[in-house]
Amino acid sequence: MNVLILGCGQTGQALAQQLYQQGHAVTCVSRHDKQLVPIQHMTQDIHYLTLDSTPLFDWVYVILSPSQRNVEHYQQTFIDTARPVFSALQSHPIQRVIFISSTRVYGENSGRWIDDATMPYTNDPIGQCLIATEQLWSAYWQDKLTIIRPSGLYQANSAYLRRLAHDSQQITVRHWTNRIHRQDLIGFLTFLSTIKRLESSYLLSDQQPMLQSQVINMLREQDNLTPLVIAADLPETGKRINAVRFSQSGYSLKYPCFMDTYKKA
């Protein structure tokens, strides 16, 4: 299988290596030059993507990341690249396009459960940008498209979570969070190439929603800080993710529980 990966950050590079080890021919495209031997790499701005001198690709993974976390850069990175990519791939025998989105397309903020059947909807401008992008890619690729919506990515010893735990002074809400280890995102993206019949979309989460207050207090205890008091009558925010299709796909999580991973770290 000839695979094209658009976006070659940490996830894209690791995915490229795993697919190559499985015997696939892999080409990566990113804004900046990278040394990925033996992976083929091309430095291009995908707003002007040209694939005239490449192999004919069967599969495409789209793993884009904006340079800044604001609506303008999300628009440029996601919405504005959909048409150029589609045009550049018109002469290729594409079997499957895998587009990496986010659970940010769901605006639920009262602690309720969402699953694969939940329709994306949010008032968040960045989430709305991602929904618009999903709709564009769906219009272009139709039944060849699979959308992946990971929850919060983590890896052991996250500096951000440690800072959050240390800096928190009080717990004011019962905020639900959902996570998936980066290695399981990469593993599942690789695993997709072995599934005969793919779904149109997959939520990705470890099926262990956690209250942010639990995470904060666990990390505070690890660092010998006093746990924060959690009142019983606090309002609930956030959402809880039930990733049904993911859990039924046959993929085995390497990191099935965020809390257990951090306890071992």
KOLPALO-248499 format. One record per residue (C-alpha): x, y, z; residue number from 1; residue in one letter. Coordinates in Angstrom, 3 decimals, decimal comma, always signed. Layout:
# residues N
<rec c1="X" c2="Y" c3="Z" resi="NUM" resn="a"/>
...
This chain:
# residues 265
<rec c1="+0,000" c2="+0,000" c3="+0,000" resi="1" resn="m"/>
<rec c1="+1,277" c2="+3,502" c3="-0,855" resi="2" resn="n"/>
<rec c1="+0,511" c2="+5,880" c3="+2,013" resi="3" resn="v"/>
<rec c1="+0,618" c2="+9,674" c3="+2,081" resi="4" resn="l"/>
<rec c1="+0,791" c2="+11,417" c3="+5,465" resi="5" resn="i"/>
<rec c1="-0,008" c2="+15,132" c3="+5,444" resi="6" resn="l"/>
<rec c1="+1,428" c2="+16,650" c3="+8,602" resi="7" resn="g"/>
<rec c1="+4,615" c2="+15,293" c3="+10,062" resi="8" resn="c"/>
<rec c1="+4,710" c2="+16,263" c3="+13,713" resi="9" resn="g"/>
<rec c1="+5,219" c2="+13,820" c3="+16,567" resi="10" resn="q"/>
<rec c1="+2,157" c2="+11,740" c3="+15,680" resi="11" resn="t"/>
<rec c1="+2,759" c2="+11,745" c3="+11,929" resi="12" resn="g"/>
<rec c1="+6,403" c2="+10,725" c3="+12,249" resi="13" resn="q"/>
<rec c1="+5,639" c2="+7,836" c3="+14,602" resi="14" resn="a"/>
<rec c1="+2,770" c2="+6,666" c3="+12,382" resi="15" resn="l"/>
<rec c1="+5,055" c2="+6,763" c3="+9,339" resi="16" resn="a"/>
<rec c1="+7,597" c2="+4,531" c3="+11,077" resi="17" resn="q"/>
<rec c1="+4,952" c2="+2,004" c3="+12,160" resi="18" resn="q"/>
<rec c1="+3,399" c2="+1,801" c3="+8,702" resi="19" resn="l"/>
<rec c1="+6,845" c2="+1,438" c3="+7,107" resi="20" resn="y"/>
<rec c1="+7,670" c2="-1,415" c3="+9,496" resi="21" resn="q"/>
<rec c1="+4,487" c2="-3,154" c3="+8,331" resi="22" resn="q"/>
<rec c1="+5,777" c2="-3,061" c3="+4,761" resi="23" resn="g"/>
<rec c1="+3,917" c2="-0,046" c3="+3,403" resi="24" resn="h"/>
<rec c1="+5,540" c2="+2,611" c3="+1,217" resi="25" resn="a"/>
<rec c1="+5,186" c2="+5,916" c3="+3,077" resi="26" resn="v"/>
<rec c1="+5,590" c2="+9,534" c3="+1,979" resi="27" resn="t"/>
<rec c1="+5,259" c2="+12,432" c3="+4,431" resi="28" resn="c"/>
<rec c1="+4,578" c2="+16,079" c3="+3,636" resi="29" resn="v"/>
<rec c1="+5,142" c2="+18,940" c3="+6,078" resi="30" resn="s"/>
<rec c1="+5,943" c2="+22,644" c3="+6,140" resi="31" resn="r"/>
<rec c1="+9,483" c2="+22,148" c3="+7,414" resi="32" resn="h"/>
<rec c1="+12,319" c2="+19,907" c3="+6,297" resi="33" resn="d"/>
<rec c1="+12,707" c2="+16,667" c3="+8,289" resi="34" resn="k"/>
<rec c1="+15,149" c2="+13,767" c3="+8,177" resi="35" resn="q"/>
<rec c1="+12,976" c2="+10,642" c3="+8,250" resi="36" resn="l"/>
<rec c1="+15,184" c2="+8,029" c3="+6,561" resi="37" resn="v"/>
<rec c1="+14,041" c2="+5,608" c3="+5,222" resi="38" resn="p"/>
<rec c1="+10,686" c2="+7,448" c3="+4,993" resi="39" resn="i"/>
<rec c1="+10,263" c2="+9,681" c3="+1,940" resi="40" resn="q"/>
<rec c1="+9,690" c2="+13,300" c3="+2,993" resi="41" resn="h"/>
<rec c1="+8,621" c2="+16,334" c3="+0,966" resi="42" resn="m"/>
<rec c1="+8,701" c2="+19,914" c3="+2,232" resi="43" resn="t"/>
<rec c1="+5,600" c2="+21,665" c3="+0,907" resi="44" resn="q"/>
<rec c1="+2,900" c2="+24,096" c3="+1,904" resi="45" resn="d"/>
<rec c1="-0,204" c2="+21,956" c3="+1,415" resi="46" resn="i"/>
<rec c1="-2,178" c2="+25,040" c3="+0,366" resi="47" resn="h"/>
<rec c1="-0,208" c2="+24,551" c3="-2,870" resi="48" resn="y"/>
<rec c1="+0,222" c2="+20,773" c3="-2,742" resi="49" resn="l"/>
<rec c1="+1,688" c2="+19,149" c3="-5,849" resi="50" resn="t"/>
<rec c1="+2,077" c2="+15,395" c3="-6,216" resi="51" resn="l"/>
<rec c1="+3,108" c2="+15,160" c3="-9,860" resi="52" resn="d"/>
<rec c1="+6,361" c2="+13,269" c3="-9,223" resi="53" resn="s"/>
<rec c1="+5,189" c2="+10,961" c3="-6,432" resi="54" resn="t"/>
<rec c1="+3,928" c2="+7,376" c3="-6,448" resi="55" resn="p"/>
<rec c1="+0,183" c2="+6,868" c3="-6,826" resi="56" resn="l"/>
<rec c1="-1,256" c2="+6,840" c3="-3,321" resi="57" resn="f"/>
<rec c1="-3,901" c2="+4,452" c3="-1,963" resi="58" resn="d"/>
<rec c1="-4,298" c2="+5,823" c3="+1,559" resi="59" resn="w"/>
<rec c1="-4,009" c2="+9,329" c3="+2,971" resi="60" resn="v"/>
<rec c1="-3,683" c2="+10,374" c3="+6,619" resi="61" resn="y"/>
<rec c1="-4,363" c2="+14,048" c3="+7,344" resi="62" resn="v"/>
<rec c1="-2,766" c2="+15,044" c3="+10,673" resi="63" resn="i"/>
<rec c1="-2,630" c2="+18,827" c3="+10,611" resi="64" resn="l"/>
<rec c1="-1,761" c2="+21,203" c3="+13,436" resi="65" resn="s"/>
<rec c1="-2,112" c2="+25,007" c3="+13,374" resi="66" resn="p"/>
<rec c1="+0,933" c2="+27,073" c3="+14,271" resi="67" resn="s"/>
<rec c1="-1,213" c2="+29,135" c3="+16,662" resi="68" resn="q"/>
<rec c1="-4,314" c2="+28,194" c3="+18,658" resi="69" resn="r"/>
<rec c1="-6,783" c2="+30,739" c3="+17,308" resi="70" resn="n"/>
<rec c1="-9,674" c2="+30,703" c3="+14,837" resi="71" resn="v"/>
<rec c1="-7,722" c2="+32,390" c3="+12,049" resi="72" resn="e"/>
<rec c1="-4,988" c2="+29,760" c3="+12,093" resi="73" resn="h"/>
<rec c1="-7,505" c2="+26,908" c3="+12,395" resi="74" resn="y"/>
<rec c1="-9,277" c2="+28,296" c3="+9,327" resi="75" resn="q"/>
<rec c1="-6,004" c2="+28,486" c3="+7,391" resi="76" resn="q"/>
<rec c1="-4,814" c2="+25,052" c3="+8,492" resi="77" resn="t"/>
<rec c1="-8,020" c2="+23,055" c3="+8,146" resi="78" resn="f"/>
<rec c1="-10,693" c2="+24,716" c3="+6,010" resi="79" resn="i"/>
<rec c1="-8,397" c2="+26,401" c3="+3,493" resi="80" resn="d"/>
<rec c1="-6,430" c2="+23,210" c3="+2,749" resi="81" resn="t"/>
<rec c1="-9,343" c2="+20,870" c3="+2,020" resi="82" resn="a"/>
<rec c1="-9,775" c2="+21,880" c3="-1,617" resi="83" resn="r"/>
<rec c1="-6,045" c2="+21,963" c3="-2,552" resi="84" resn="p"/>
<rec c1="-5,548" c2="+18,465" c3="-1,127" resi="85" resn="v"/>
<rec c1="-8,590" c2="+17,142" c3="-2,960" resi="86" resn="f"/>
<rec c1="-7,385" c2="+18,661" c3="-6,230" resi="87" resn="s"/>
<rec c1="-3,844" c2="+17,306" c3="-5,840" resi="88" resn="a"/>
<rec c1="-5,135" c2="+13,761" c3="-5,299" resi="89" resn="l"/>
<rec c1="-7,587" c2="+13,596" c3="-8,208" resi="90" resn="q"/>
<rec c1="-5,313" c2="+11,397" c3="-10,327" resi="91" resn="s"/>
<rec c1="-4,546" c2="+9,000" c3="-7,454" resi="92" resn="h"/>
<rec c1="-6,478" c2="+5,738" c3="-6,826" resi="93" resn="p"/>
<rec c1="-7,491" c2="+6,734" c3="-3,297" resi="94" resn="i"/>
<rec c1="-9,144" c2="+3,981" c3="-1,272" resi="95" resn="q"/>
<rec c1="-9,285" c2="+5,725" c3="+2,105" resi="96" resn="r"/>
<rec c1="-8,710" c2="+9,173" c3="+3,601" resi="97" resn="v"/>
<rec c1="-8,223" c2="+9,363" c3="+7,373" resi="98" resn="i"/>
<rec c1="-8,833" c2="+12,855" c3="+8,749" resi="99" resn="f"/>
<rec c1="-7,816" c2="+13,646" c3="+12,340" resi="100" resn="i"/>
<rec c1="-10,298" c2="+16,007" c3="+13,985" resi="101" resn="s"/>
<rec c1="-11,064" c2="+16,395" c3="+17,706" resi="102" resn="s"/>
<rec c1="-13,766" c2="+15,893" c3="+20,323" resi="103" resn="t"/>
<rec c1="-13,838" c2="+19,686" c3="+20,438" resi="104" resn="r"/>
<rec c1="-16,630" c2="+19,399" c3="+17,852" resi="105" resn="v"/>
<rec c1="-18,919" c2="+18,450" c3="+20,770" resi="106" resn="y"/>
<rec c1="-20,023" c2="+21,378" c3="+22,912" resi="107" resn="g"/>
<rec c1="-21,631" c2="+19,342" c3="+25,713" resi="108" resn="e"/>
<rec c1="-20,721" c2="+21,020" c3="+29,011" resi="109" resn="n"/>
<rec c1="-22,941" c2="+19,575" c3="+31,729" resi="110" resn="s"/>
<rec c1="-21,219" c2="+16,248" c3="+32,345" resi="111" resn="g"/>
<rec c1="-23,465" c2="+14,146" c3="+30,110" resi="112" resn="r"/>
<rec c1="-22,301" c2="+11,206" c3="+28,002" resi="113" resn="w"/>
<rec c1="-21,672" c2="+11,448" c3="+24,271" resi="114" resn="i"/>
<rec c1="-20,973" c2="+8,601" c3="+21,843" resi="115" resn="d"/>
<rec c1="-20,414" c2="+7,989" c3="+18,129" resi="116" resn="d"/>
<rec c1="-24,085" c2="+8,659" c3="+17,377" resi="117" resn="a"/>
<rec c1="-23,974" c2="+12,144" c3="+18,937" resi="118" resn="t"/>
<rec c1="-24,175" c2="+14,861" c3="+16,295" resi="119" resn="m"/>
<rec c1="-21,315" c2="+17,379" c3="+16,412" resi="120" resn="p"/>
<rec c1="-22,492" c2="+20,757" c3="+17,657" resi="121" resn="y"/>
<rec c1="-20,787" c2="+23,529" c3="+19,583" resi="122" resn="t"/>
<rec c1="-20,768" c2="+27,287" c3="+20,098" resi="123" resn="n"/>
<rec c1="-16,982" c2="+27,244" c3="+20,398" resi="124" resn="d"/>
<rec c1="-15,519" c2="+29,022" c3="+17,314" resi="125" resn="p"/>
<rec c1="-12,598" c2="+26,608" c3="+16,985" resi="126" resn="i"/>
<rec c1="-14,942" c2="+23,639" c3="+17,342" resi="127" resn="g"/>
<rec c1="-17,184" c2="+25,178" c3="+14,677" resi="128" resn="q"/>
<rec c1="-14,161" c2="+25,487" c3="+12,394" resi="129" resn="c"/>
<rec c1="-13,441" c2="+21,776" c3="+12,847" resi="130" resn="l"/>
<rec c1="-17,074" c2="+20,876" c3="+12,128" resi="131" resn="i"/>
<rec c1="-16,957" c2="+22,928" c3="+8,929" resi="132" resn="a"/>
<rec c1="-13,747" c2="+21,145" c3="+7,961" resi="133" resn="t"/>
<rec c1="-15,279" c2="+17,720" c3="+8,572" resi="134" resn="e"/>
<rec c1="-18,212" c2="+18,686" c3="+6,372" resi="135" resn="q"/>
<rec c1="-15,873" c2="+19,810" c3="+3,582" resi="136" resn="l"/>
<rec c1="-13,824" c2="+16,623" c3="+3,675" resi="137" resn="w"/>
<rec c1="-17,042" c2="+14,569" c3="+3,747" resi="138" resn="s"/>
<rec c1="-18,354" c2="+16,396" c3="+0,677" resi="139" resn="a"/>
<rec c1="-15,111" c2="+15,814" c3="-1,219" resi="140" resn="y"/>
<rec c1="-14,378" c2="+12,209" c3="-0,227" resi="141" resn="w"/>
<rec c1="-17,831" c2="+10,859" c3="+0,735" resi="142" resn="q"/>
<rec c1="-17,671" c2="+7,149" c3="+1,630" resi="143" resn="d"/>
<rec c1="-13,871" c2="+7,082" c3="+1,308" resi="144" resn="k"/>
<rec c1="-13,505" c2="+9,302" c3="+4,390" resi="145" resn="l"/>
<rec c1="-13,015" c2="+8,209" c3="+7,994" resi="146" resn="t"/>
<rec c1="-12,948" c2="+10,944" c3="+10,658" resi="147" resn="i"/>
<rec c1="-10,989" c2="+10,320" c3="+13,865" resi="148" resn="i"/>
<rec c1="-11,945" c2="+12,391" c3="+16,923" resi="149" resn="r"/>
<rec c1="-9,415" c2="+11,860" c3="+19,729" resi="150" resn="p"/>
<rec c1="-10,039" c2="+13,177" c3="+23,220" resi="151" resn="s"/>
<rec c1="-7,226" c2="+14,859" c3="+25,179" resi="152" resn="g"/>
<rec c1="-3,830" c2="+13,449" c3="+24,221" resi="153" resn="l"/>
<rec c1="-1,388" c2="+12,702" c3="+27,002" resi="154" resn="y"/>
<rec c1="+1,901" c2="+11,000" c3="+27,670" resi="155" resn="q"/>
<rec c1="+3,600" c2="+10,238" c3="+30,967" resi="156" resn="a"/>
<rec c1="+4,977" c2="+13,170" c3="+32,961" resi="157" resn="n"/>
<rec c1="+3,007" c2="+15,883" c3="+31,175" resi="158" resn="s"/>
<rec c1="+4,493" c2="+19,200" c3="+32,301" resi="159" resn="a"/>
<rec c1="+1,155" c2="+20,957" c3="+31,695" resi="160" resn="y"/>
<rec c1="-0,765" c2="+18,681" c3="+34,070" resi="161" resn="l"/>
<rec c1="+1,926" c2="+18,967" c3="+36,724" resi="162" resn="r"/>
<rec c1="+1,755" c2="+22,768" c3="+36,541" resi="163" resn="r"/>
<rec c1="-2,036" c2="+22,662" c3="+36,699" resi="164" resn="l"/>
<rec c1="-1,929" c2="+20,479" c3="+39,813" resi="165" resn="a"/>
<rec c1="+0,659" c2="+22,675" c3="+41,517" resi="166" resn="h"/>
<rec c1="-1,022" c2="+25,978" c3="+40,618" resi="167" resn="d"/>
<rec c1="-4,610" c2="+25,033" c3="+41,494" resi="168" resn="s"/>
<rec c1="-5,843" c2="+26,716" c3="+44,675" resi="169" resn="q"/>
<rec c1="-9,415" c2="+25,432" c3="+44,890" resi="170" resn="q"/>
<rec c1="-11,919" c2="+23,200" c3="+43,112" resi="171" resn="i"/>
<rec c1="-14,979" c2="+25,161" c3="+41,955" resi="172" resn="t"/>
<rec c1="-16,625" c2="+22,674" c3="+39,535" resi="173" resn="v"/>
<rec c1="-16,779" c2="+18,945" c3="+38,907" resi="174" resn="r"/>
<rec c1="-15,249" c2="+19,074" c3="+35,437" resi="175" resn="h"/>
<rec c1="-15,155" c2="+15,852" c3="+33,415" resi="176" resn="w"/>
<rec c1="-12,128" c2="+15,179" c3="+31,221" resi="177" resn="t"/>
<rec c1="-11,353" c2="+12,409" c3="+28,732" resi="178" resn="n"/>
<rec c1="-7,973" c2="+11,207" c3="+27,523" resi="179" resn="r"/>
<rec c1="-6,175" c2="+8,896" c3="+25,136" resi="180" resn="i"/>
<rec c1="-2,448" c2="+8,173" c3="+25,247" resi="181" resn="h"/>
<rec c1="-0,585" c2="+9,449" c3="+22,193" resi="182" resn="r"/>
<rec c1="+0,842" c2="+5,961" c3="+21,616" resi="183" resn="q"/>
<rec c1="-2,696" c2="+4,561" c3="+21,423" resi="184" resn="d"/>
<rec c1="-3,707" c2="+7,220" c3="+18,904" resi="185" resn="l"/>
<rec c1="-0,702" c2="+6,234" c3="+16,781" resi="186" resn="i"/>
<rec c1="-1,386" c2="+2,546" c3="+17,319" resi="187" resn="g"/>
<rec c1="-5,025" c2="+2,862" c3="+16,294" resi="188" resn="f"/>
<rec c1="-4,190" c2="+4,893" c3="+13,186" resi="189" resn="l"/>
<rec c1="-1,844" c2="+2,080" c3="+12,172" resi="190" resn="t"/>
<rec c1="-4,454" c2="-0,548" c3="+13,076" resi="191" resn="f"/>
<rec c1="-7,001" c2="+1,102" c3="+10,765" resi="192" resn="l"/>
<rec c1="-5,068" c2="-0,185" c3="+7,754" resi="193" resn="s"/>
<rec c1="-5,943" c2="-3,752" c3="+8,809" resi="194" resn="t"/>
<rec c1="-9,723" c2="-3,241" c3="+9,177" resi="195" resn="i"/>
<rec c1="-11,685" c2="-4,466" c3="+6,162" resi="196" resn="k"/>
<rec c1="-14,719" c2="-2,241" c3="+6,688" resi="197" resn="r"/>
<rec c1="-14,093" c2="+1,107" c3="+8,337" resi="198" resn="l"/>
<rec c1="-16,712" c2="+3,274" c3="+10,002" resi="199" resn="e"/>
<rec c1="-17,273" c2="+6,849" c3="+8,840" resi="200" resn="s"/>
<rec c1="-15,977" c2="+8,152" c3="+12,170" resi="201" resn="s"/>
<rec c1="-14,459" c2="+7,011" c3="+15,457" resi="202" resn="y"/>
<rec c1="-14,295" c2="+8,679" c3="+18,832" resi="203" resn="l"/>
<rec c1="-10,985" c2="+7,841" c3="+20,508" resi="204" resn="l"/>
<rec c1="-10,841" c2="+7,779" c3="+24,289" resi="205" resn="s"/>
<rec c1="-9,722" c2="+5,284" c3="+26,921" resi="206" resn="d"/>
<rec c1="-13,292" c2="+4,793" c3="+28,230" resi="207" resn="q"/>
<rec c1="-12,223" c2="+6,143" c3="+31,634" resi="208" resn="q"/>
<rec c1="-13,651" c2="+9,681" c3="+32,025" resi="209" resn="p"/>
<rec c1="-11,983" c2="+11,417" c3="+34,958" resi="210" resn="m"/>
<rec c1="-12,947" c2="+14,403" c3="+37,043" resi="211" resn="l"/>
<rec c1="-10,230" c2="+16,995" c3="+36,672" resi="212" resn="q"/>
<rec c1="-10,243" c2="+17,362" c3="+40,456" resi="213" resn="s"/>
<rec c1="-9,303" c2="+13,669" c3="+40,784" resi="214" resn="q"/>
<rec c1="-6,378" c2="+14,161" c3="+38,436" resi="215" resn="v"/>
<rec c1="-5,216" c2="+17,286" c3="+40,251" resi="216" resn="i"/>
<rec c1="-5,326" c2="+15,641" c3="+43,671" resi="217" resn="n"/>
<rec c1="-3,599" c2="+12,474" c3="+42,461" resi="218" resn="m"/>
<rec c1="-0,716" c2="+14,519" c3="+41,073" resi="219" resn="l"/>
<rec c1="-0,574" c2="+16,709" c3="+44,175" resi="220" resn="r"/>
<rec c1="-0,310" c2="+13,621" c3="+46,369" resi="221" resn="e"/>
<rec c1="+2,484" c2="+12,241" c3="+44,180" resi="222" resn="q"/>
<rec c1="+4,389" c2="+15,492" c3="+44,692" resi="223" resn="d"/>
<rec c1="+3,694" c2="+15,600" c3="+48,445" resi="224" resn="n"/>
<rec c1="+1,254" c2="+18,512" c3="+48,228" resi="225" resn="l"/>
<rec c1="-1,948" c2="+18,758" c3="+50,249" resi="226" resn="t"/>
<rec c1="-5,002" c2="+17,538" c3="+48,278" resi="227" resn="p"/>
<rec c1="-7,640" c2="+20,175" c3="+47,564" resi="228" resn="l"/>
<rec c1="-11,087" c2="+19,929" c3="+49,159" resi="229" resn="v"/>
<rec c1="-13,855" c2="+18,838" c3="+46,756" resi="230" resn="i"/>
<rec c1="-17,342" c2="+19,886" c3="+47,856" resi="231" resn="a"/>
<rec c1="-20,174" c2="+17,448" c3="+47,139" resi="232" resn="a"/>
<rec c1="-22,562" c2="+20,007" c3="+45,621" resi="233" resn="d"/>
<rec c1="-20,365" c2="+21,481" c3="+42,891" resi="234" resn="l"/>
<rec c1="-21,877" c2="+21,899" c3="+39,398" resi="235" resn="p"/>
<rec c1="-20,781" c2="+19,455" c3="+36,693" resi="236" resn="e"/>
<rec c1="-19,121" c2="+20,631" c3="+33,487" resi="237" resn="t"/>
<rec c1="-17,420" c2="+18,966" c3="+30,536" resi="238" resn="g"/>
<rec c1="-18,520" c2="+15,722" c3="+28,895" resi="239" resn="k"/>
<rec c1="-18,020" c2="+11,987" c3="+29,261" resi="240" resn="r"/>
<rec c1="-17,052" c2="+10,064" c3="+26,149" resi="241" resn="i"/>
<rec c1="-18,220" c2="+6,556" c3="+25,321" resi="242" resn="n"/>
<rec c1="-16,050" c2="+5,531" c3="+22,355" resi="243" resn="a"/>
<rec c1="-18,198" c2="+2,574" c3="+21,278" resi="244" resn="v"/>
<rec c1="-16,822" c2="+1,985" c3="+17,774" resi="245" resn="r"/>
<rec c1="-13,255" c2="+2,290" c3="+19,008" resi="246" resn="f"/>
<rec c1="-13,822" c2="-0,221" c3="+21,810" resi="247" resn="s"/>
<rec c1="-15,482" c2="-2,663" c3="+19,376" resi="248" resn="q"/>
<rec c1="-12,823" c2="-2,313" c3="+16,658" resi="249" resn="s"/>
<rec c1="-10,523" c2="-5,043" c3="+17,963" resi="250" resn="g"/>
<rec c1="-7,723" c2="-2,653" c3="+18,910" resi="251" resn="y"/>
<rec c1="-6,145" c2="-3,340" c3="+22,322" resi="252" resn="s"/>
<rec c1="-5,194" c2="-0,278" c3="+24,347" resi="253" resn="l"/>
<rec c1="-1,562" c2="-0,101" c3="+25,422" resi="254" resn="k"/>
<rec c1="-2,530" c2="+2,446" c3="+28,090" resi="255" resn="y"/>
<rec c1="-6,082" c2="+1,576" c3="+29,208" resi="256" resn="p"/>
<rec c1="-6,262" c2="+4,030" c3="+32,122" resi="257" resn="c"/>
<rec c1="-4,770" c2="+7,497" c3="+32,444" resi="258" resn="f"/>
<rec c1="-4,654" c2="+7,325" c3="+36,250" resi="259" resn="m"/>
<rec c1="-2,788" c2="+4,010" c3="+36,260" resi="260" resn="d"/>
<rec c1="-0,251" c2="+5,345" c3="+33,765" resi="261" resn="t"/>
<rec c1="+0,481" c2="+8,368" c3="+35,933" resi="262" resn="y"/>
<rec c1="+0,713" c2="+6,296" c3="+39,097" resi="263" resn="k"/>
<rec c1="+3,482" c2="+4,274" c3="+37,427" resi="264" resn="k"/>
<rec c1="+5,284" c2="+7,355" c3="+36,064" resi="265" resn="a"/>
